[in-house]
Amino acid sequence: MALPTELDQTTVEVTAADLPLHCPLPSQKLWNTHPRVFLPVGETGEARCPYCGTVYRLAGGAVARGH
């Protein structure tokens, strides 16, 4: 899957391979537009960046936690 290169997208779909998820993503040209913040997308399947408002959705929904 191609990840976005700009912060102008309002919703981004990510996979479990992208976890732990942080915004901005390394692939974004403007990676230094705000401080890196880790997002708990695995808990509910969706998280919003508090800085830029980008919504990240985990393909397949929330990740089951186990031992």
C-alpha positions as CSV (number, residue, x, y, z in Angstrom):
1,M,0.0,0.0,0.0
2,A,1.3,3.5,-0.8
3,L,1.4,5.7,2.2
4,P,0.6,9.4,1.8
5,T,3.4,11.9,1.1
6,E,1.5,15.0,2.1
7,L,-0.5,16.0,5.2
8,D,-3.5,17.1,3.2
9,Q,-5.4,13.9,3.4
10,T,-8.0,13.6,6.1
11,T,-8.1,9.8,6.3
12,V,-5.3,7.3,5.9
13,E,-5.6,3.6,5.9
14,V,-2.7,1.7,7.6
15,T,-2.0,-2.0,8.2
16,A,-0.6,-3.9,11.2
17,A,2.8,-3.6,9.6
18,D,2.7,0.2,10.2
19,L,2.4,-0.3,14.0
20,P,3.4,1.3,16.3
21,L,1.8,4.1,14.3
22,H,2.9,7.7,14.6
23,C,2.1,10.9,12.8
24,P,3.5,12.4,10.7
25,L,4.6,9.3,8.8
26,P,8.2,8.9,7.6
27,S,6.9,8.9,4.0
28,Q,5.3,12.3,4.3
29,K,7.3,15.1,2.7
30,L,6.4,17.4,5.5
31,W,7.5,14.9,8.2
32,N,8.6,17.8,10.5
33,T,5.4,19.8,10.4
34,H,4.6,18.9,14.0
35,P,6.1,16.8,16.8
36,R,5.9,13.1,16.3
37,V,3.0,11.7,18.2
38,F,2.2,7.9,18.6
39,L,-1.4,7.0,18.0
40,P,-3.2,4.0,19.6
41,V,-4.9,2.9,16.4
42,G,-4.6,-0.8,17.4
43,E,-7.0,-0.3,20.3
44,T,-10.1,0.8,18.4
45,G,-9.1,0.5,14.8
46,E,-9.1,4.3,14.4
47,A,-7.1,7.3,15.8
48,R,-7.0,11.0,15.0
49,C,-3.8,13.0,15.2
50,P,-4.2,15.8,17.8
51,Y,-1.9,18.1,15.8
52,C,-3.0,17.9,12.2
53,G,-6.4,16.1,12.5
54,T,-5.5,13.3,10.1
55,V,-7.6,10.2,10.8
56,Y,-5.8,6.8,10.6
57,R,-7.8,3.7,10.1
58,L,-6.4,0.3,10.7
59,A,-7.3,-2.1,7.8
60,G,-9.2,-5.0,9.4
61,G,-10.1,-3.0,12.5
62,A,-8.7,-3.2,16.0
63,V,-5.8,-5.6,16.8
64,A,-6.6,-8.3,19.4
65,R,-4.4,-8.2,22.4
66,G,-3.1,-11.4,23.8
67,H,-0.3,-13.1,25.7
